[in-house]
Amino acid sequence: MSAELKLILLLTLVALAVIAGLVYRFTTGRAKKVSGERVNVAELGIVKNGQPVTHLTSKITFLQFSTDFCTFCGPTAKMLEALEKTDHNVTHLELNVTDRLDIVNRFNILQTPTTLVLDRSGRVVSRIGGAPKAHTLVSEIGNFDI
Amino acid sequence: MAATQIDPRGPRFGAGITNILSVFAVFEALDKGSEPIAAAIFGLFAVLFLIGTLYGTSKHPFGWIYRTFVKPRLAAPKELEDSRPPQFAQGVGLFVSVVGLVLHIAAVPYGLAAAAAALFLASALQSYFGYCLGCQMYLGLKRIGVIRSA
């Protein structure tokens, strides 16, 4: 293979990596509006502070799906917990789906963290793939009439 | 896999070295004559990924280089990360390295070059963008049944 062709191939690879990286940067952590499937949290087996979660108590619930093999799940949980502490309308729930293929398939989870934004009735308002950006969370909360 | 907390810049630094080596691997794999050089780099990758898969990225030689020569010159990390995602990704890297070597031995045209290109892309995303493709594959692999629950 000629040196020119090799160089072109290598530059193509570099371009691909940069494009993939930028697409990731710009798409991750943004909220997508989804039309409201209703989630019954009691069925999911979520535990918060040692207690099983049976119903939603806040206007806005961030339901975070995590796995053991997830770089940004910990920081995302920290961020949402901090939000819960400062805003009484917000609850953060986290479910580890490492061994919950049923949940993964049911919600079609392709990456973790994936965070569902639920209203009080359990309707899924939006879905955030990847570590949420701070402004995403602010605007999600702003979408609710509080 | 035991979970510990590690400096997230360690795996990214290691991926940077892998990325540079993978450029050479791609380049050498494109010619029949120099393909054995690429295969040798892949042999090295396989050994390194095996260490990373078994013992975690902190025990990986690139992790050692990071800790010994780079980390002392940097500020403390803002936050630590779970050691399991990068360790899992090392396993994905090992798989790609072995596939590359098998394709080379089977004399599949450009098979090794394709595997080297895959490693290049994954290590570039990890190193320069902090996006761990191997970690992201966990759920996908699980859904298609490649990984089973313990």
Interface residues (C-beta under 8 A of the other chain):
Chain A: M1 L5 K6 L9 L10 L13 V14 L16 A17 A20 G21 Y24 R25 T28 T67 D68 F69 C70 T71 C73 G74 P75 V97 D99 L101 V104 N105 I109 L110 Q111 T112
Chain B: M1 A3 P8 V23 V26 F27 L30 D31 E79 E81 D82 R84 P85 P86 F88 A117 F120 L121 A124 L125 Y128 F129 G130 Y131 C132 C135 Q136 Y138 L139 G140 K142 R143 S149 A150
